[in-house]
């Protein structure tokens, strides 16, 4: 990697949750970000979002020195598009690429003992994680509050989790730009060169992977 890339920008992509999100970091500092309102299942939508983000930050793709992409869990199609797009961009630009597992990255936002993280996957499925040593799992939305009843705090995009509105659990809102969380984790041990996506399946249904 050339020396000109060492102190350049990090482009962060999260394409598995809702409309997806993008973020741009300079070093450890947040520069700009945006959330998607449409589908993340088409690469042209994601590339347009990246182009708009770079324009907002008054920079170009040549200033990107690293790309960080969410490994999921999330939409099967969305994750594939995000990882494929990140790989294509990294090859075109000639920059580093790393993958970040989303739920552990979210969990690291708080040091509250007994915390849990949760994200919406599909219309009625919620992926959650209690401890870093554990594996993420899926539960039906209607059972989410019951499943997390022993948690001291729940971390997640609260706007996308209406079933938590009446819960007595402490809620920590990540906001919808989950690419920002990916960017917060790029310099941690969570960043990896292995870009294998994390797919989950609800054990009570057989309607495909997330």
C-alpha positions as CSV (number, residue, x, y, z in Angstrom):
1,X,0.0,0.0,0.0
2,X,1.4,3.4,-0.9
3,X,2.2,6.0,1.8
4,X,-0.5,8.3,0.4
5,X,-3.1,5.8,1.6
6,X,-2.0,5.5,5.2
7,X,-3.8,8.6,6.5
8,X,-6.7,8.6,4.1
9,X,-10.4,7.9,4.5
10,X,-12.3,4.8,5.6
11,X,-15.5,4.1,3.8
12,X,-18.0,2.0,5.8
13,X,-20.8,0.0,4.4
14,X,-23.8,-1.7,6.1
15,X,-26.2,-3.3,3.7
16,X,-28.1,-6.0,5.6
17,X,-30.4,-3.9,7.8
18,X,-33.5,-2.0,6.5
19,X,-32.3,0.4,3.7
20,X,-28.7,0.1,4.6
21,X,-26.3,2.9,5.5
22,X,-22.9,4.3,4.6
23,X,-20.4,6.3,6.6
24,X,-17.0,8.0,6.1
25,X,-14.3,8.3,8.6
26,X,-11.0,10.2,8.7
27,X,-8.7,8.4,11.2
28,X,-11.0,7.9,14.1
29,X,-13.2,10.9,13.3
30,X,-16.6,10.7,11.7
31,X,-16.8,12.8,8.5
32,X,-20.3,12.1,7.0
33,X,-23.0,9.4,6.7
34,X,-26.3,8.6,5.3
35,X,-29.1,6.0,5.7
36,X,-30.9,4.3,2.8
37,X,-34.6,4.5,2.4
38,X,-34.9,2.0,-0.5
39,X,-33.5,-1.4,-1.4
40,X,-29.9,-2.5,-0.8
41,X,-30.4,-5.4,-3.1
42,X,-29.1,-3.5,-6.2
43,X,-25.4,-2.6,-6.4
44,X,-26.2,0.6,-8.4
45,X,-28.2,1.9,-5.4
46,X,-25.2,1.4,-3.1
47,X,-22.7,2.9,-5.5
48,X,-25.0,5.9,-5.9
49,X,-25.1,6.3,-2.1
50,X,-21.3,6.1,-1.9
51,X,-20.9,8.7,-4.7
52,X,-23.3,11.0,-2.9
53,X,-21.5,10.6,0.4
54,X,-18.1,11.4,-1.2
55,X,-19.6,14.5,-2.8
56,X,-21.1,15.6,0.5
57,X,-17.6,15.3,2.1
58,X,-16.0,17.1,-0.8
59,X,-13.7,14.2,-1.6
60,X,-13.3,11.5,-4.1
61,X,-12.8,7.7,-4.2
62,X,-9.1,8.2,-4.7
63,X,-8.9,9.4,-1.1
64,X,-10.3,6.1,0.3
65,X,-7.5,4.1,2.0
66,X,-9.7,1.5,3.6
67,X,-13.2,0.0,3.1
68,X,-15.0,-1.6,6.1
69,X,-18.0,-3.7,5.4
70,X,-20.6,-5.3,7.7
71,X,-20.5,-9.1,7.7
72,X,-24.0,-9.3,9.1
73,X,-26.2,-10.8,10.2
74,X,-28.7,-9.2,7.9
75,X,-30.5,-9.6,4.6
76,X,-29.0,-12.5,2.6
77,X,-29.1,-10.4,-0.6
78,X,-28.1,-7.2,1.0
79,X,-25.0,-8.7,2.6
80,X,-23.9,-10.3,-0.6
81,X,-24.3,-7.0,-2.5
82,X,-22.4,-5.1,0.2
83,X,-19.5,-7.4,0.3
84,X,-19.3,-7.7,-3.5
85,X,-19.4,-4.0,-3.9
86,X,-16.8,-3.4,-1.2
87,X,-14.5,-6.0,-3.0
88,X,-15.0,-4.3,-6.3
89,X,-14.3,-0.9,-5.0
90,X,-11.2,-2.0,-3.1
91,X,-9.8,-3.5,-6.2
92,X,-10.5,-0.5,-8.3
93,X,-9.1,2.0,-5.8
94,X,-6.3,-0.3,-4.6
95,X,-7.1,0.0,-0.9
96,X,-7.4,-2.3,2.1
97,X,-10.7,-4.0,2.9
98,X,-11.9,-5.4,6.3
99,X,-15.1,-7.1,7.5
100,X,-16.8,-6.4,10.8
101,X,-19.4,-8.6,12.5
102,X,-22.2,-6.2,13.3
103,X,-23.6,-7.5,16.5
104,X,-20.3,-7.7,18.4
105,X,-19.5,-4.2,17.1
106,X,-22.7,-3.0,18.6
107,X,-22.1,-4.8,21.9
108,X,-18.8,-3.1,22.3
109,X,-20.6,0.3,22.4
110,X,-21.4,-0.2,26.1
111,X,-19.7,-1.8,29.0
112,X,-22.9,-2.3,31.0
113,X,-22.9,-5.8,32.5
114,X,-25.7,-8.0,31.2
115,X,-26.2,-5.9,28.1
116,X,-27.7,-7.3,24.9
117,X,-27.9,-6.1,21.3
118,X,-30.7,-6.6,18.8
119,X,-31.3,-5.8,15.1
120,X,-34.4,-6.3,12.8
121,X,-33.9,-9.0,10.2
122,X,-36.8,-9.4,7.9
123,X,-40.3,-8.3,8.8
124,X,-40.8,-10.5,11.9
125,X,-37.3,-11.8,12.9
126,X,-34.9,-10.1,15.3
127,X,-31.3,-11.1,15.6
128,X,-29.7,-10.7,19.0
129,X,-26.5,-11.3,21.0
130,X,-25.9,-11.3,24.7
131,X,-22.2,-11.9,25.1
132,X,-19.2,-11.7,22.8
133,X,-18.4,-15.4,23.4
134,X,-21.8,-16.5,22.3
135,X,-23.2,-16.8,18.8
136,X,-26.0,-14.6,17.5
137,X,-29.5,-16.0,17.3
138,X,-32.9,-15.2,15.9
139,X,-36.2,-14.8,17.7
140,X,-39.7,-13.8,16.5
141,X,-40.4,-10.1,17.1
142,X,-43.4,-10.9,19.3
143,X,-41.1,-12.8,21.6
144,X,-38.3,-10.3,21.7
145,X,-39.2,-8.6,25.0
146,X,-39.5,-12.0,26.7
147,X,-36.2,-13.2,25.3
148,X,-34.4,-10.1,26.5
149,X,-36.2,-9.8,29.9
150,X,-33.0,-10.7,31.8
151,X,-30.9,-8.1,30.0
152,X,-29.8,-5.0,32.0
153,X,-29.8,-2.9,28.8
154,X,-30.6,-3.4,25.1
155,X,-28.6,-1.8,22.4
156,X,-30.1,-1.3,18.9
157,X,-31.7,0.9,16.3
158,X,-34.8,1.7,18.4
159,X,-36.7,3.3,15.6
160,X,-36.7,-0.1,13.8
161,X,-37.7,-2.0,16.9
162,X,-41.3,-0.9,17.8
163,X,-41.9,-3.9,20.0
164,X,-39.4,-2.5,22.5
165,X,-41.4,0.7,23.0
166,X,-43.2,-0.5,26.1
167,X,-40.3,-2.6,27.5
168,X,-39.0,-1.8,31.0
169,X,-35.4,-2.6,29.9
170,X,-33.0,0.2,29.6
171,X,-32.6,1.1,25.9
172,X,-29.5,2.5,24.2
173,X,-30.3,3.8,20.7
174,X,-27.7,3.3,18.0
175,X,-29.7,5.2,15.5
176,X,-30.2,3.8,12.0
177,X,-26.8,4.5,10.6
178,X,-25.2,1.2,11.5
179,X,-22.3,1.9,9.1
180,X,-21.2,4.4,11.7
181,X,-20.8,1.5,14.2
182,X,-18.8,-0.4,11.6
183,X,-16.5,2.6,11.4
184,X,-16.1,2.8,15.2
185,X,-14.8,-0.8,15.1
186,X,-12.3,-0.7,12.2
187,X,-9.3,-0.3,14.5
188,X,-10.4,-3.0,16.9
189,X,-9.8,-6.8,17.1
190,X,-13.2,-7.3,15.4
191,X,-11.8,-6.2,12.0
192,X,-10.8,-9.2,9.9
193,X,-9.7,-10.0,6.4
194,X,-12.1,-12.9,6.2
195,X,-15.2,-11.6,4.5
196,X,-17.4,-14.6,5.0
197,X,-20.9,-13.3,5.7
198,X,-22.8,-14.3,8.8
199,X,-26.1,-15.9,7.9
200,X,-28.8,-17.0,10.4
201,X,-32.0,-18.9,10.1
202,X,-35.0,-18.7,12.3
203,X,-35.4,-22.3,13.7
204,X,-39.2,-22.0,13.8
205,X,-39.5,-21.1,10.1
206,X,-38.0,-22.4,7.0
207,X,-38.2,-19.3,4.8
208,X,-34.5,-18.9,4.1
209,X,-31.4,-17.4,5.5
210,X,-30.7,-13.9,6.9
